[in-house]
């Protein structure tokens, strides 16, 4: 199994979620986060004063899927989150050694 972590623009969450659920995703964890990448934040004007926003609001989505579904899920995230603008986000893929459902003690794919 693999854990897919995607950092996306917040307004793209609904599109990404719908696409993943359409592919059979059983669940996901979503967190509001702040950060910066190559864009290093941006400046805004408030009441005539310019100030720098170092950390840009983003949404972090985490989903664990069987290895055979990884590429399909990644492509769905890319197509749903893409705007073509700077700051579209990143996707990270990491191995998952074990998954355990606490309620039933199921392990592996059955626990996802």
C-alpha positions in Angstrom: 0.0 0.0 0.0 1.0 3.6 -0.5 0.2 6.9 1.2 -0.5 9.7 -1.2 -0.2 13.2 0.3 -1.3 16.1 -1.9 -0.8 19.8 -1.1 -3.4 21.7 -3.2 -5.1 25.0 -3.5 -8.1 25.1 -1.0 -10.7 25.9 -3.7 -9.8 22.7 -5.6 -10.6 20.3 -2.7 -14.2 19.6 -3.8 -13.0 18.7 -7.4 -10.2 16.4 -6.1 -12.5 14.7 -3.6 -15.2 14.0 -6.1 -12.7 12.6 -8.6 -11.1 10.3 -6.0 -14.4 9.1 -4.6 -15.5 8.3 -8.2 -12.4 6.1 -8.4 -13.4 4.2 -5.3 -11.5 6.0 -2.6 -12.9 4.8 0.8 -11.8 7.8 2.8 -9.3 10.5 3.1 -7.9 12.9 5.7 -8.0 16.7 4.9 -6.1 19.3 6.8 -5.9 23.1 6.4 -2.2 24.0 6.3 0.0 27.0 5.5 3.4 26.9 3.7 5.4 28.1 0.8 7.3 26.6 -2.0 9.2 28.2 -4.8 6.8 31.2 -4.8 8.0 32.2 -1.3 4.7 33.7 -0.4 3.3 36.9 -1.9 2.6 40.6 -1.1 -0.9 42.1 -0.6 -2.2 45.6 -0.1 -4.3 46.3 3.0 -5.6 49.8 3.8 -2.9 51.3 1.6 -0.1 49.3 3.3 1.8 46.6 1.5 2.7 43.5 3.6 4.2 40.1 2.9 2.3 36.8 3.4 5.1 34.3 4.0 2.8 31.3 4.4 0.2 30.7 1.8 -3.0 28.8 2.9 -3.2 25.3 1.3 -5.1 22.1 1.8 -3.3 18.8 2.6 -5.1 15.7 1.5 -3.9 12.2 2.6 -5.2 9.0 1.3 -3.9 5.4 1.6 -4.5 3.1 -1.4 -3.4 -0.3 -2.7 -0.3 0.0 -4.8 -2.1 -0.9 -8.0 -4.4 2.2 -7.7 -1.6 4.7 -7.0 -1.1 6.0 -10.6 -4.8 6.2 -11.2 -5.3 8.3 -8.0 -2.3 10.5 -8.7 -3.6 11.3 -12.2 -7.0 12.1 -10.8 -5.5 14.5 -8.3 -3.3 16.2 -11.0 -6.2 16.7 -13.4 -8.6 17.9 -10.7 -6.2 20.3 -8.9 -4.4 21.7 -12.0 -5.0 25.4 -12.7 -1.8 26.1 -14.6 -0.9 28.8 -12.2 2.0 28.9 -9.8 1.3 27.2 -6.5 -0.9 24.4 -7.8 0.8 22.1 -5.3 2.7 18.9 -4.9 2.1 15.2 -4.5 4.2 12.9 -2.3 4.0 9.1 -2.4 5.3 7.0 0.5 5.1 3.3 1.3 2.8 2.1 4.1 4.1 -0.8 6.0 0.9 -1.8 7.8 -2.7 -0.6 8.2 -4.9 -1.6 11.2 -8.5 -0.8 11.7 -8.9 -0.2 15.4 -12.5 -1.3 15.7 -12.3 -4.7 14.0 -8.5 -5.3 14.2 -8.4 -5.9 10.5 -5.0 -5.5 8.8 -3.7 -4.7 5.4 -6.0 -3.8 2.4 -9.1 -4.9 4.4 -8.4 -2.1 6.9 -8.4 0.6 4.3 
